[in-house]
Amino acid sequence: MKETLRKMLGVTLLLCLTPAVQVVADSKIQDLRQQVIGKEREELDCLKSGDTARFGELIADDAVFVNSHGPGTKAEVVQHVSDARLLEYTMDDIQFVPLSGTSGLIAYKLTQKLDIQGKQINAQVFASAIWAERNGKWVTLFSQETPAK
């Protein structure tokens, strides 16, 4: 009888604690989501303010960027963005996938207004990026932009 009661108590505790564990897990995922979205916005804000030095600090040295021209390195991307200024942007339909406790993938539709050598251009792309915390610092490991049609 005692053994049956002990098992029932164990099952009851497990059932009672499972929702609490899920809430904590959901909270951590939401915190991670906000961290990654915040870093993506910070990177875009650097392009808006022309702070290419800070933009470069937010990119891992071994990062890979992909666009319609193919893959590019950190150095190539930083050089390329120094020729343009992001005037306005919006991020819509943001999707997030946690990859670990300190990394995640973000995908969204980016609507942007750019000034490239004095010429204003409006563009929409589907963007994705992988962000991770390395040595206490959040950096982009991968980013891809695909023109929206």
C-alpha positions as CSV (number, residue, x, y, z in Angstrom):
1,M,0.0,0.0,0.0
2,K,2.8,2.4,0.9
3,E,4.6,1.7,-2.3
4,T,1.5,2.4,-4.3
5,L,0.9,5.7,-2.5
6,R,4.5,6.6,-3.1
7,K,4.2,6.0,-6.8
8,M,1.0,7.9,-7.0
9,L,2.6,10.8,-5.2
10,G,5.5,10.7,-7.6
11,V,3.3,10.8,-10.6
12,T,1.2,13.6,-9.1
13,L,4.3,15.7,-8.4
14,L,5.6,15.0,-11.9
15,L,2.3,16.1,-13.4
16,C,2.1,19.2,-11.3
17,L,5.7,20.3,-12.0
18,T,5.7,19.6,-15.7
19,P,3.7,22.9,-16.6
20,A,6.1,24.9,-14.4
21,V,9.1,23.5,-16.2
22,Q,7.5,24.3,-19.5
23,V,6.8,27.9,-18.4
24,V,10.5,28.3,-17.5
25,A,11.6,26.7,-20.8
26,D,9.2,29.0,-22.7
27,S,10.5,32.0,-20.8
28,K,14.1,31.2,-21.7
29,I,13.2,30.7,-25.3
30,Q,11.4,34.1,-25.3
31,D,14.4,35.8,-23.7
32,L,16.7,34.2,-26.3
33,R,14.3,35.3,-29.1
34,Q,14.3,38.9,-27.8
35,Q,18.1,38.8,-27.5
36,V,18.5,37.6,-31.1
37,I,16.0,40.1,-32.5
38,G,17.6,42.9,-30.5
39,K,21.0,42.1,-31.9
40,E,19.6,41.9,-35.5
41,R,18.1,45.3,-35.0
42,E,21.3,46.7,-33.5
43,E,23.2,45.5,-36.6
44,L,20.6,47.2,-38.9
45,D,20.8,50.4,-36.8
46,C,24.5,50.4,-37.3
47,L,23.9,50.5,-41.1
48,K,21.4,53.3,-40.5
49,S,23.8,55.4,-38.5
50,G,26.9,54.6,-40.6
51,D,28.7,52.9,-37.7
52,T,30.6,50.3,-39.8
53,A,33.1,49.7,-36.9
54,R,30.3,48.6,-34.6
55,F,28.6,46.7,-37.4
56,G,31.9,44.8,-37.9
57,E,32.1,44.0,-34.2
58,L,28.7,42.3,-34.4
59,I,30.0,39.8,-37.0
60,A,32.1,36.7,-36.2
61,D,35.4,36.6,-38.0
62,D,34.4,33.3,-39.7
63,A,30.9,34.4,-40.6
64,V,29.4,33.7,-44.0
65,F,27.0,36.1,-45.7
66,V,25.0,35.0,-48.8
67,N,23.1,37.1,-51.3
68,S,22.3,37.0,-55.0
69,H,26.0,37.4,-55.8
70,G,26.9,34.3,-53.7
71,P,28.7,33.9,-50.4
72,G,30.9,36.6,-48.9
73,T,33.2,37.0,-46.0
74,K,33.1,39.5,-43.1
75,A,35.6,41.7,-44.7
76,E,33.7,41.8,-48.0
77,V,30.4,42.6,-46.3
78,V,31.9,45.4,-44.1
79,Q,33.5,46.9,-47.2
80,H,30.3,46.6,-49.2
81,V,28.1,48.3,-46.6
82,S,30.5,51.2,-46.2
83,D,29.3,52.3,-49.7
84,A,25.6,52.5,-48.7
85,R,23.5,54.0,-46.0
86,L,20.3,52.4,-44.7
87,L,17.7,55.2,-44.4
88,E,14.7,53.3,-43.1
89,Y,13.8,49.6,-42.4
90,T,11.1,47.4,-41.1
91,M,11.2,43.8,-40.0
92,D,8.0,41.8,-40.6
93,D,6.8,38.3,-40.1
94,I,9.7,37.5,-37.7
95,Q,10.3,33.8,-37.2
96,F,12.7,32.4,-34.6
97,V,14.2,29.0,-34.0
98,P,16.4,28.4,-30.9
99,L,19.5,26.4,-31.8
100,S,21.0,26.1,-28.3
101,G,20.7,28.0,-25.1
102,T,23.0,30.7,-26.5
103,S,22.2,30.7,-30.2
104,G,19.2,31.1,-32.5
105,L,18.1,31.5,-36.1
106,I,15.9,34.5,-37.2
107,A,14.1,34.8,-40.5
108,Y,12.0,37.8,-41.5
109,K,10.9,40.1,-44.3
110,L,13.1,43.2,-44.5
111,T,11.7,46.3,-46.2
112,Q,14.4,48.9,-46.6
113,K,15.1,52.3,-48.1
114,L,18.8,52.7,-49.0
115,D,21.1,55.5,-50.2
116,I,23.8,54.0,-52.4
117,Q,26.2,56.7,-53.6
118,G,23.4,59.3,-53.6
119,K,20.8,57.2,-55.3
120,Q,17.8,56.1,-53.2
121,I,16.6,52.6,-53.6
122,N,13.6,50.7,-52.0
123,A,14.1,47.0,-51.6
124,Q,12.4,44.0,-49.9
125,V,14.3,40.9,-49.1
126,F,13.7,37.8,-47.1
127,A,16.5,37.7,-44.5
128,S,17.8,35.1,-42.2
129,A,20.6,35.1,-39.7
130,I,22.2,32.9,-37.1
131,W,23.3,34.6,-33.9
132,A,25.4,33.0,-31.2
133,E,27.1,34.1,-28.0
134,R,30.8,33.5,-28.2
135,N,33.1,34.4,-25.3
136,G,30.3,36.6,-23.8
137,K,29.8,38.5,-27.0
138,W,26.8,38.1,-29.4
139,V,27.8,37.8,-33.1
140,T,26.3,36.9,-36.4
141,L,27.6,33.6,-37.8
142,F,25.5,33.4,-40.9
143,S,23.2,35.7,-42.8
144,Q,21.3,35.4,-46.1
145,E,19.2,37.8,-48.1
146,T,16.9,36.7,-50.9
147,P,15.1,39.3,-53.0
148,A,11.4,39.3,-52.3
149,K,9.1,38.9,-55.3
